[in-house]
Amino acid sequence: MAVKADTSMTIRMNREVKQKAQLIFADLGMDMTTAINVFLRQAISHKGFPFEVVLKEPNEVTLAAMEAAENDKEMYGPFDSVSSLMDALNA
């Protein structure tokens, strides 16, 4: 059952992004308009983005390790064996 299009939308985007997306959509057998309609229908169905959109921030342990590495503090390794690694981890 085809749904009649009764409005249009104009968007601006980077030329290279558009071209790369068009190639992918063509391989999937659809044009840009169809792909955007699929995205919008999925957004409606999910009541939001149909995929995860998040800022990945390191947790406190990772942040502390990154800071230690940047300041050459509490640096361990490289390890010569798994047992020496495990000894350091268990210390």
C-alpha positions, 0 to 999 in steps of 0.5 A, spaced: 500 500 500 503 506 497 502 512 501 501 519 498 506 524 499 503 530 501 509 535 503 516 536 501 523 537 505 529 541 503 535 539 507 543 541 507 548 536 507 556 535 506 556 533 498 561 527 500 556 525 505 550 525 500 554 521 495 557 516 500 550 515 502 547 515 495 551 509 494 549 505 500 542 506 499 543 504 491 546 498 493 540 497 498 535 498 492 533 505 494 534 512 493 535 517 498 528 519 499 526 512 500 531 511 505 530 518 509 522 515 509 525 509 512 529 513 518 523 517 519 518 511 520 523 508 524 524 514 529 516 514 529 516 507 531 521 507 536 519 514 539 526 517 538 532 515 534 532 508 531 539 507 534 543 509 540 545 516 540 550 517 546 556 521 548 561 516 550 565 518 557 570 514 560 568 512 567 572 514 573 577 508 573 578 509 566 579 517 567 584 516 573 588 511 569 588 516 563 590 521 568 596 517 571 598 515 564 599 522 561 603 524 568 607 518 567 604 516 574 603 509 577 605 506 570 606 498 570 608 493 564 610 491 559 609 484 562 614 478 560 608 473 562 601 473 564 603 471 571 607 477 572 601 481 569 596 477 574 601 478 580 601 486 578 593 486 578 593 482 584 597 487 588 
